[in-house]
Structure formats: structure tokens, C-alpha cells
Amino acid sequence: MPSYPSPGYAPGYTGAQLRAQTLSAIEPVVQYGLREAQVTSVPHAMREATAITLLMGRGYDSRTARQIVESWEIDERLPRARSEE
């Protein structure tokens, strides 16, 4: 059985490595969101940045994830999500 340094960390990763890798991966999206907030709104920019990061977590590279999220916009707005019933 593998030995994990802390719950949720993969073998071979330390907390510092995971933190550095995570923060460096999301920094471009954070900067994009900050720029986007200046020309749209903070809620819109947060939704976009969050959606981009979620897609990155699903395996898309940041450029493709951003293009996908931008393709969802209608008149610079993201459509409301429909709740599952």
C-alpha cells in the first residue's frame, strides 16, 4: 500500500510541490479573470475563470478551456445553468 505524506497527496508529492504546481497552473487564469472583470463584471469574470479552471481539471489545456468557455458566451454573458431536476 502506498504511503501518502498527507491525505489527498499523491505519492512523490510534498505539500509544497503540490501548492507550487497548483498555483502556477491557475495564475494565468487568475490574471485573465482580473482583466475580464475590468471590462465585464466581477461575477461574470469569476464564472469564466472558474469554468476555465474546472475544464483544466478535466484535462483541457488552458487555451482550449478558455476557448470553450468563450464559445458559451452570448453578448458577453454566460447563459444561466439549468438545474437538474
Gaussian input, Z-matrix of N, CA and C with variables (Angstrom, degrees):
# hf/3-21g

backbone

0 1
 N
 C     1     B1
 C     2     B2     1     A1
 N     3     B3     2     A2     1     D1
 C     4     B4     3     A3     2     D2
 C     5     B5     4     A4     3     D3
 N     6     B6     5     A5     4     D4
 C     7     B7     6     A6     5     D5
 C     8     B8     7     A7     6     D6
 N     9     B9     8     A8     7     D7
 C    10    B10     9     A9     8     D8
 C    11    B11    10    A10     9     D9
 N    12    B12    11    A11    10    D10
 C    13    B13    12    A12    11    D11
 C    14    B14    13    A13    12    D12
 N    15    B15    14    A14    13    D13
 C    16    B16    15    A15    14    D14
 C    17    B17    16    A16    15    D15
 N    18    B18    17    A17    16    D16
 C    19    B19    18    A18    17    D17
 C    20    B20    19    A19    18    D18
 N    21    B21    20    A20    19    D19
 C    22    B22    21    A21    20    D20
 C    23    B23    22    A22    21    D21
 N    24    B24    23    A23    22    D22
 C    25    B25    24    A24    23    D23
 C    26    B26    25    A25    24    D24
 N    27    B27    26    A26    25    D25
 C    28    B28    27    A27    26    D26
 C    29    B29    28    A28    27    D27
 N    30    B30    29    A29    28    D28
 C    31    B31    30    A30    29    D29
 C    32    B32    31    A31    30    D30
 N    33    B33    32    A32    31    D31
 C    34    B34    33    A33    32    D32
 C    35    B35    34    A34    33    D33
 N    36    B36    35    A35    34    D34
 C    37    B37    36    A36    35    D35
 C    38    B38    37    A37    36    D36
 N    39    B39    38    A38    37    D37
 C    40    B40    39    A39    38    D38
 C    41    B41    40    A40    39    D39
 N    42    B42    41    A41    40    D40
 C    43    B43    42    A42    41    D41
 C    44    B44    43    A43    42    D42
 N    45    B45    44    A44    43    D43
 C    46    B46    45    A45    44    D44
 C    47    B47    46    A46    45    D45
 N    48    B48    47    A47    46    D46
 C    49    B49    48    A48    47    D47
 C    50    B50    49    A49    48    D48
 N    51    B51    50    A50    49    D49
 C    52    B52    51    A51    50    D50
 C    53    B53    52    A52    51    D51
 N    54    B54    53    A53    52    D52
 C    55    B55    54    A54    53    D53
 C    56    B56    55    A55    54    D54
 N    57    B57    56    A56    55    D55
 C    58    B58    57    A57    56    D56
 C    59    B59    58    A58    57    D57
 N    60    B60    59    A59    58    D58
 C    61    B61    60    A60    59    D59
 C    62    B62    61    A61    60    D60
 N    63    B63    62    A62    61    D61
 C    64    B64    63    A63    62    D62
 C    65    B65    64    A64    63    D63
 N    66    B66    65    A65    64    D64
 C    67    B67    66    A66    65    D65
 C    68    B68    67    A67    66    D66
 N    69    B69    68    A68    67    D67
 C    70    B70    69    A69    68    D68
 C    71    B71    70    A70    69    D69
 N    72    B72    71    A71    70    D70
 C    73    B73    72    A72    71    D71
 C    74    B74    73    A73    72    D72
 N    75    B75    74    A74    73    D73
 C    76    B76    75    A75    74    D74
 C    77    B77    76    A76    75    D75
 N    78    B78    77    A77    76    D76
 C    79    B79    78    A78    77    D77
 C    80    B80    79    A79    78    D78
 N    81    B81    80    A80    79    D79
 C    82    B82    81    A81    80    D80
 C    83    B83    82    A82    81    D81
 N    84    B84    83    A83    82    D82
 C    85    B85    84    A84    83    D83
 C    86    B86    85    A85    84    D84
 N    87    B87    86    A86    85    D85
 C    88    B88    87    A87    86    D86
 C    89    B89    88    A88    87    D87
 N    90    B90    89    A89    88    D88
 C    91    B91    90    A90    89    D89
 C    92    B92    91    A91    90    D90
 N    93    B93    92    A92    91    D91
 C    94    B94    93    A93    92    D92
 C    95    B95    94    A94    93    D93
 N    96    B96    95    A95    94    D94
 C    97    B97    96    A96    95    D95
 C    98    B98    97    A97    96    D96
 N    99    B99    98    A98    97    D97
 C   100   B100    99    A99    98    D98
 C   101   B101   100   A100    99    D99
 N   102   B102   101   A101   100   D100
 C   103   B103   102   A102   101   D101
 C   104   B104   103   A103   102   D102
 N   105   B105   104   A104   103   D103
 C   106   B106   105   A105   104   D104
 C   107   B107   106   A106   105   D105
 N   108   B108   107   A107   106   D106
 C   109   B109   108   A108   107   D107
 C   110   B110   109   A109   108   D108
 N   111   B111   110   A110   109   D109
 C   112   B112   111   A111   110   D110
 C   113   B113   112   A112   111   D111
 N   114   B114   113   A113   112   D112
 C   115   B115   114   A114   113   D113
 C   116   B116   115   A115   114   D114
 N   117   B117   116   A116   115   D115
 C   118   B118   117   A117   116   D116
 C   119   B119   118   A118   117   D117
 N   120   B120   119   A119   118   D118
 C   121   B121   120   A120   119   D119
 C   122   B122   121   A121   120   D120
 N   123   B123   122   A122   121   D121
 C   124   B124   123   A123   122   D122
 C   125   B125   124   A124   123   D123
 N   126   B126   125   A125   124   D124
 C   127   B127   126   A126   125   D125
 C   128   B128   127   A127   126   D126
 N   129   B129   128   A128   127   D127
 C   130   B130   129   A129   128   D128
 C   131   B131   130   A130   129   D129
 N   132   B132   131   A131   130   D130
 C   133   B133   132   A132   131   D131
 C   134   B134   133   A133   132   D132
 N   135   B135   134   A134   133   D133
 C   136   B136   135   A135   134   D134
 C   137   B137   136   A136   135   D135
 N   138   B138   137   A137   136   D136
 C   139   B139   138   A138   137   D137
 C   140   B140   139   A139   138   D138
 N   141   B141   140   A140   139   D139
 C   142   B142   141   A141   140   D140
 C   143   B143   142   A142   141   D141
 N   144   B144   143   A143   142   D142
 C   145   B145   144   A144   143   D143
 C   146   B146   145   A145   144   D144
 N   147   B147   146   A146   145   D145
 C   148   B148   147   A147   146   D146
 C   149   B149   148   A148   147   D147
 N   150   B150   149   A149   148   D148
 C   151   B151   150   A150   149   D149
 C   152   B152   151   A151   150   D150
 N   153   B153   152   A152   151   D151
 C   154   B154   153   A153   152   D152
 C   155   B155   154   A154   153   D153
 N   156   B156   155   A155   154   D154
 C   157   B157   156   A156   155   D155
 C   158   B158   157   A157   156   D156
 N   159   B159   158   A158   157   D157
 C   160   B160   159   A159   158   D158
 C   161   B161   160   A160   159   D159
 N   162   B162   161   A161   160   D160
 C   163   B163   162   A162   161   D161
 C   164   B164   163   A163   162   D162
 N   165   B165   164   A164   163   D163
 C   166   B166   165   A165   164   D164
 C   167   B167   166   A166   165   D165
 N   168   B168   167   A167   166   D166
 C   169   B169   168   A168   167   D167
 C   170   B170   169   A169   168   D168
 N   171   B171   170   A170   169   D169
 C   172   B172   171   A171   170   D170
 C   173   B173   172   A172   171   D171
 N   174   B174   173   A173   172   D172
 C   175   B175   174   A174   173   D173
 C   176   B176   175   A175   174   D174
 N   177   B177   176   A176   175   D175
 C   178   B178   177   A177   176   D176
 C   179   B179   178   A178   177   D177
 N   180   B180   179   A179   178   D178
 C   181   B181   180   A180   179   D179
 C   182   B182   181   A181   180   D180
 N   183   B183   182   A182   181   D181
 C   184   B184   183   A183   182   D182
 C   185   B185   184   A184   183   D183
 N   186   B186   185   A185   184   D184
 C   187   B187   186   A186   185   D185
 C   188   B188   187   A187   186   D186
 N   189   B189   188   A188   187   D187
 C   190   B190   189   A189   188   D188
 C   191   B191   190   A190   189   D189
 N   192   B192   191   A191   190   D190
 C   193   B193   192   A192   191   D191
 C   194   B194   193   A193   192   D192
 N   195   B195   194   A194   193   D193
 C   196   B196   195   A195   194   D194
 C   197   B197   196   A196   195   D195
 N   198   B198   197   A197   196   D196
 C   199   B199   198   A198   197   D197
 C   200   B200   199   A199   198   D198
 N   201   B201   200   A200   199   D199
 C   202   B202   201   A201   200   D200
 C   203   B203   202   A202   201   D201
 N   204   B204   203   A203   202   D202
 C   205   B205   204   A204   203   D203
 C   206   B206   205   A205   204   D204
 N   207   B207   206   A206   205   D205
 C   208   B208   207   A207   206   D206
 C   209   B209   208   A208   207   D207
 N   210   B210   209   A209   208   D208
 C   211   B211   210   A210   209   D209
 C   212   B212   211   A211   210   D210
 N   213   B213   212   A212   211   D211
 C   214   B214   213   A213   212   D212
 C   215   B215   214   A214   213   D213
 N   216   B216   215   A215   214   D214
 C   217   B217   216   A216   215   D215
 C   218   B218   217   A217   216   D216
 N   219   B219   218   A218   217   D217
 C   220   B220   219   A219   218   D218
 C   221   B221   220   A220   219   D219
 N   222   B222   221   A221   220   D220
 C   223   B223   222   A222   221   D221
 C   224   B224   223   A223   222   D222
 N   225   B225   224   A224   223   D223
 C   226   B226   225   A225   224   D224
 C   227   B227   226   A226   225   D225
 N   228   B228   227   A227   226   D226
 C   229   B229   228   A228   227   D227
 C   230   B230   229   A229   228   D228
 N   231   B231   230   A230   229   D229
 C   232   B232   231   A231   230   D230
 C   233   B233   232   A232   231   D231
 N   234   B234   233   A233   232   D232
 C   235   B235   234   A234   233   D233
 C   236   B236   235   A235   234   D234
 N   237   B237   236   A236   235   D235
 C   238   B238   237   A237   236   D236
 C   239   B239   238   A238   237   D237
 N   240   B240   239   A239   238   D238
 C   241   B241   240   A240   239   D239
 C   242   B242   241   A241   240   D240
 N   243   B243   242   A242   241   D241
 C   244   B244   243   A243   242   D242
 C   245   B245   244   A244   243   D243
 N   246   B246   245   A245   244   D244
 C   247   B247   246   A246   245   D245
 C   248   B248   247   A247   246   D246
 N   249   B249   248   A248   247   D247
 C   250   B250   249   A249   248   D248
 C   251   B251   250   A250   249   D249
 N   252   B252   251   A251   250   D250
 C   253   B253   252   A252   251   D251
 C   254   B254   253   A253   252   D252

   B1=1.4419
   B2=1.5305
   B3=1.3744
   B4=1.4620
   B5=1.5275
   B6=1.3057
   B7=1.4608
   B8=1.5257
   B9=1.3237
   B10=1.4532
   B11=1.5242
   B12=1.3515
   B13=1.4568
   B14=1.5241
   B15=1.2959
   B16=1.4596
   B17=1.5215
   B18=1.3112
   B19=1.4654
   B20=1.5246
   B21=1.3112
   B22=1.4512
   B23=1.5185
   B24=1.3134
   B25=1.4535
   B26=1.5204
   B27=1.3123
   B28=1.4608
   B29=1.5228
   B30=1.3293
   B31=1.4690
   B32=1.5291
   B33=1.3067
   B34=1.4544
   B35=1.5175
   B36=1.3203
   B37=1.4578
   B38=1.5148
   B39=1.3048
   B40=1.4593
   B41=1.5209
   B42=1.2944
   B43=1.4620
   B44=1.5164
   B45=1.3290
   B46=1.4629
   B47=1.5243
   B48=1.3334
   B49=1.4680
   B50=1.5192
   B51=1.3097
   B52=1.4608
   B53=1.5189
   B54=1.3302
   B55=1.4644
   B56=1.5234
   B57=1.3241
   B58=1.4623
   B59=1.5231
   B60=1.3212
   B61=1.4661
   B62=1.5234
   B63=1.3137
   B64=1.4624
   B65=1.5218
   B66=1.3249
   B67=1.4606
   B68=1.5197
   B69=1.3243
   B70=1.4662
   B71=1.5275
   B72=1.3136
   B73=1.4693
   B74=1.5222
   B75=1.3252
   B76=1.4690
   B77=1.5243
   B78=1.3374
   B79=1.4730
   B80=1.5311
   B81=1.3420
   B82=1.4660
   B83=1.5338
   B84=1.3167
   B85=1.4678
   B86=1.5262
   B87=1.3198
   B88=1.4674
   B89=1.5271
   B90=1.3271
   B91=1.4653
   B92=1.5294
   B93=1.3205
   B94=1.4652
   B95=1.5273
   B96=1.3271
   B97=1.4604
   B98=1.5183
   B99=1.3301
   B100=1.4660
   B101=1.5304
   B102=1.3308
   B103=1.4737
   B104=1.5202
   B105=1.3232
   B106=1.4670
   B107=1.5278
   B108=1.3242
   B109=1.4687
   B110=1.5245
   B111=1.3246
   B112=1.4639
   B113=1.5196
   B114=1.3321
   B115=1.4706
   B116=1.5223
   B117=1.3184
   B118=1.4687
   B119=1.5222
   B120=1.3034
   B121=1.4650
   B122=1.5221
   B123=1.3165
   B124=1.4622
   B125=1.5296
   B126=1.3535
   B127=1.4747
   B128=1.5340
   B129=1.3363
   B130=1.4652
   B131=1.5294
   B132=1.3318
   B133=1.4625
   B134=1.5218
   B135=1.3281
   B136=1.4668
   B137=1.5203
   B138=1.3286
   B139=1.4734
   B140=1.5220
   B141=1.3330
   B142=1.4626
   B143=1.5220
   B144=1.3262
   B145=1.4645
   B146=1.5271
   B147=1.3201
   B148=1.4662
   B149=1.5241
   B150=1.3308
   B151=1.4674
   B152=1.5309
   B153=1.3301
   B154=1.4667
   B155=1.5215
   B156=1.3354
   B157=1.4711
   B158=1.5158
   B159=1.3170
   B160=1.4652
   B161=1.5293
   B162=1.3358
   B163=1.4666
   B164=1.5272
   B165=1.3312
   B166=1.4688
   B167=1.5246
   B168=1.3135
   B169=1.4595
   B170=1.5161
   B171=1.3196
   B172=1.4664
   B173=1.5243
   B174=1.3444
   B175=1.4586
   B176=1.5132
   B177=1.3280
   B178=1.4632
   B179=1.5263
   B180=1.3471
   B181=1.4600
   B182=1.5318
   B183=1.3214
   B184=1.4678
   B185=1.5289
   B186=1.3163
   B187=1.4717
   B188=1.5285
   B189=1.3132
   B190=1.4649
   B191=1.5213
   B192=1.3288
   B193=1.4681
   B194=1.5225
   B195=1.3219
   B196=1.4747
   B197=1.5266
   B198=1.3265
   B199=1.4626
   B200=1.5227
   B201=1.3200
   B202=1.4664
   B203=1.5214
   B204=1.3318
   B205=1.4663
   B206=1.5253
   B207=1.3255
   B208=1.4698
   B209=1.5288
   B210=1.3341
   B211=1.4691
   B212=1.5232
   B213=1.3279
   B214=1.4666
   B215=1.5233
   B216=1.3397
   B217=1.4617
   B218=1.5203
   B219=1.3166
   B220=1.4611
   B221=1.5221
   B222=1.3473
   B223=1.4690
   B224=1.5255
   B225=1.3235
   B226=1.4699
   B227=1.5248
   B228=1.3239
   B229=1.4659
   B230=1.5171
   B231=1.3146
   B232=1.4601
   B233=1.5189
   B234=1.3246
   B235=1.4695
   B236=1.5235
   B237=1.2930
   B238=1.4697
   B239=1.5193
   B240=1.3134
   B241=1.4672
   B242=1.5179
   B243=1.2839
   B244=1.4676
   B245=1.5077
   B246=1.2926
   B247=1.4674
   B248=1.5179
   B249=1.3059
   B250=1.4645
   B251=1.5219
   B252=1.2864
   B253=1.4698
   B254=1.4960
   A1=108.34
   A2=118.12
   A3=119.59
   A4=111.36
   A5=114.13
   A6=120.41
   A7=108.68
   A8=117.27
   A9=122.44
   A10=109.54
   A11=117.40
   A12=119.55
   A13=112.50
   A14=116.70
   A15=121.79
   A16=106.42
   A17=119.03
   A18=119.59
   A19=111.63
   A20=116.09
   A21=121.91
   A22=115.42
   A23=119.79
   A24=121.61
   A25=109.50
   A26=115.69
   A27=120.30
   A28=109.32
   A29=117.23
   A30=119.75
   A31=110.16
   A32=116.90
   A33=121.00
   A34=114.29
   A35=118.63
   A36=122.07
   A37=109.54
   A38=115.25
   A39=119.20
   A40=107.34
   A41=116.16
   A42=119.64
   A43=111.71
   A44=116.98
   A45=120.98
   A46=111.41
   A47=117.28
   A48=120.33
   A49=110.86
   A50=116.12
   A51=120.25
   A52=110.41
   A53=116.61
   A54=121.35
   A55=110.18
   A56=117.86
   A57=121.78
   A58=111.33
   A59=116.76
   A60=120.82
   A61=110.69
   A62=117.06
   A63=121.46
   A64=111.00
   A65=116.79
   A66=120.06
   A67=112.32
   A68=117.94
   A69=119.15
   A70=111.23
   A71=117.79
   A72=120.76
   A73=111.92
   A74=117.41
   A75=119.16
   A76=113.74
   A77=118.20
   A78=120.37
   A79=113.43
   A80=120.23
   A81=118.68
   A82=112.49
   A83=117.23
   A84=120.56
   A85=109.97
   A86=117.14
   A87=120.92
   A88=109.54
   A89=117.13
   A90=120.64
   A91=111.13
   A92=116.89
   A93=120.83
   A94=110.06
   A95=117.02
   A96=121.07
   A97=112.33
   A98=117.19
   A99=120.52
   A100=111.20
   A101=116.75
   A102=119.87
   A103=110.76
   A104=116.10
   A105=121.62
   A106=110.58
   A107=117.49
   A108=121.79
   A109=111.54
   A110=117.42
   A111=120.72
   A112=112.44
   A113=117.38
   A114=120.01
   A115=112.84
   A116=117.93
   A117=120.42
   A118=107.55
   A119=117.61
   A120=122.55
   A121=107.96
   A122=115.49
   A123=119.66
   A124=110.94
   A125=119.98
   A126=118.47
   A127=112.47
   A128=116.99
   A129=120.25
   A130=110.04
   A131=116.53
   A132=120.67
   A133=111.25
   A134=117.09
   A135=119.97
   A136=110.91
   A137=117.25
   A138=119.66
   A139=110.41
   A140=116.24
   A141=119.80
   A142=111.61
   A143=116.50
   A144=120.38
   A145=110.98
   A146=116.41
   A147=119.97
   A148=110.79
   A149=116.92
   A150=120.26
   A151=110.75
   A152=116.30
   A153=120.13
   A154=110.07
   A155=116.57
   A156=119.82
   A157=111.62
   A158=117.04
   A159=120.21
   A160=109.86
   A161=116.94
   A162=120.14
   A163=111.23
   A164=116.98
   A165=119.77
   A166=110.03
   A167=116.96
   A168=121.05
   A169=112.47
   A170=115.79
   A171=120.58
   A172=112.11
   A173=116.40
   A174=119.72
   A175=116.57
   A176=118.51
   A177=120.32
   A178=109.17
   A179=116.73
   A180=118.58
   A181=108.07
   A182=116.89
   A183=120.46
   A184=112.71
   A185=117.37
   A186=119.98
   A187=111.14
   A188=116.86
   A189=120.71
   A190=110.46
   A191=116.70
   A192=120.37
   A193=110.52
   A194=116.57
   A195=119.97
   A196=110.63
   A197=117.44
   A198=120.97
   A199=111.08
   A200=117.13
   A201=120.68
   A202=109.95
   A203=116.50
   A204=120.24
   A205=110.48
   A206=117.65
   A207=120.58
   A208=110.95
   A209=117.14
   A210=120.04
   A211=111.93
   A212=117.32
   A213=121.24
   A214=112.28
   A215=117.24
   A216=120.51
   A217=112.17
   A218=114.09
   A219=122.24
   A220=105.52
   A221=117.53
   A222=121.92
   A223=111.76
   A224=116.52
   A225=123.10
   A226=113.66
   A227=117.21
   A228=120.96
   A229=108.59
   A230=114.61
   A231=120.13
   A232=107.95
   A233=117.48
   A234=118.76
   A235=110.66
   A236=116.25
   A237=120.61
   A238=109.27
   A239=114.81
   A240=119.97
   A241=108.77
   A242=115.75
   A243=120.28
   A244=108.14
   A245=116.31
   A246=118.92
   A247=109.27
   A248=114.22
   A249=120.83
   A250=109.06
   A251=116.67
   A252=120.13
   A253=111.17
   D1=133.16
   D2=-178.24
   D3=-68.87
   D4=150.96
   D5=177.51
   D6=-100.24
   D7=118.85
   D8=179.52
   D9=-96.15
   D10=135.94
   D11=-179.44
   D12=-66.67
   D13=-26.38
   D14=179.73
   D15=-161.72
   D16=151.94
   D17=-179.11
   D18=-53.13
   D19=129.64
   D20=176.78
   D21=91.84
   D22=-10.29
   D23=178.90
   D24=-90.81
   D25=134.92
   D26=177.37
   D27=-71.91
   D28=152.53
   D29=177.25
   D30=-56.48
   D31=140.13
   D32=179.09
   D33=91.30
   D34=-10.26
   D35=178.63
   D36=-105.73
   D37=137.36
   D38=170.46
   D39=-99.18
   D40=166.01
   D41=177.33
   D42=-57.61
   D43=-40.02
   D44=-179.43
   D45=-66.31
   D46=-40.08
   D47=178.85
   D48=-65.75
   D49=-44.40
   D50=-179.69
   D51=-63.24
   D52=-42.93
   D53=179.04
   D54=-61.17
   D55=-48.94
   D56=-178.33
   D57=-62.35
   D58=-44.21
   D59=-179.94
   D60=-64.11
   D61=-43.73
   D62=-178.84
   D63=-64.76
   D64=-49.88
   D65=-177.17
   D66=-65.85
   D67=-35.83
   D68=177.87
   D69=-71.17
   D70=-31.00
   D71=178.75
   D72=-70.68
   D73=-35.63
   D74=-176.24
   D75=-92.07
   D76=-14.73
   D77=-176.08
   D78=-55.20
   D79=-44.47
   D80=177.54
   D81=-60.48
   D82=-34.48
   D83=179.28
   D84=-71.38
   D85=-38.22
   D86=176.39
   D87=-61.15
   D88=-47.14
   D89=179.68
   D90=-62.82
   D91=-40.38
   D92=176.24
   D93=-60.49
   D94=-45.43
   D95=179.77
   D96=-61.80
   D97=-39.70
   D98=178.36
   D99=-64.58
   D100=-40.89
   D101=176.74
   D102=-66.70
   D103=-42.21
   D104=-179.30
   D105=-62.08
   D106=-38.02
   D107=-179.26
   D108=-63.29
   D109=-27.39
   D110=179.81
   D111=-72.63
   D112=-24.15
   D113=-177.22
   D114=-112.32
   D115=-9.23
   D116=176.73
   D117=-123.87
   D118=-109.66
   D119=176.16
   D120=-146.52
   D121=160.01
   D122=179.72
   D123=-61.95
   D124=-47.10
   D125=179.01
   D126=-58.95
   D127=-41.58
   D128=179.51
   D129=-62.76
   D130=-46.83
   D131=-179.02
   D132=-62.85
   D133=-38.86
   D134=178.65
   D135=-66.00
   D136=-40.62
   D137=177.92
   D138=-62.81
   D139=-45.03
   D140=179.74
   D141=-61.38
   D142=-50.28
   D143=-177.97
   D144=-62.31
   D145=-39.76
   D146=179.50
   D147=-66.76
   D148=-42.56
   D149=179.27
   D150=-63.91
   D151=-41.25
   D152=178.07
   D153=-60.52
   D154=-46.33
   D155=-178.43
   D156=-66.27
   D157=-36.85
   D158=177.40
   D159=-61.84
   D160=-44.58
   D161=178.43
   D162=-64.41
   D163=-36.54
   D164=175.87
   D165=-62.01
   D166=-39.20
   D167=177.41
   D168=-65.73
   D169=-22.18
   D170=177.56
   D171=-91.24
   D172=4.19
   D173=172.97
   D174=109.65
   D175=-4.95
   D176=177.83
   D177=-78.26
   D178=144.82
   D179=173.10
   D180=-73.40
   D181=162.11
   D182=-172.30
   D183=-61.66
   D184=-37.69
   D185=-179.68
   D186=-65.46
   D187=-47.13
   D188=179.10
   D189=-64.13
   D190=-42.19
   D191=179.31
   D192=-59.96
   D193=-43.00
   D194=179.19
   D195=-64.36
   D196=-42.51
   D197=178.98
   D198=-62.09
   D199=-40.11
   D200=178.83
   D201=-62.54
   D202=-49.24
   D203=-178.22
   D204=-63.69
   D205=-42.20
   D206=177.61
   D207=-60.82
   D208=-33.59
   D209=-179.55
   D210=-68.97
   D211=-19.95
   D212=179.31
   D213=-79.08
   D214=-16.51
   D215=-175.37
   D216=-72.68
   D217=142.90
   D218=172.85
   D219=-126.79
   D220=117.39
   D221=-176.85
   D222=52.60
   D223=48.90
   D224=179.14
   D225=60.30
   D226=25.22
   D227=177.28
   D228=-132.13
   D229=145.03
   D230=173.76
   D231=-88.48
   D232=134.66
   D233=178.06
   D234=-64.79
   D235=151.53
   D236=177.39
   D237=-67.81
   D238=141.77
   D239=177.36
   D240=-75.32
   D241=139.40
   D242=175.05
   D243=-87.12
   D244=132.10
   D245=179.30
   D246=-78.05
   D247=144.60
   D248=177.83
   D249=-72.65
   D250=133.09
   D251=178.56
   D252=-112.66

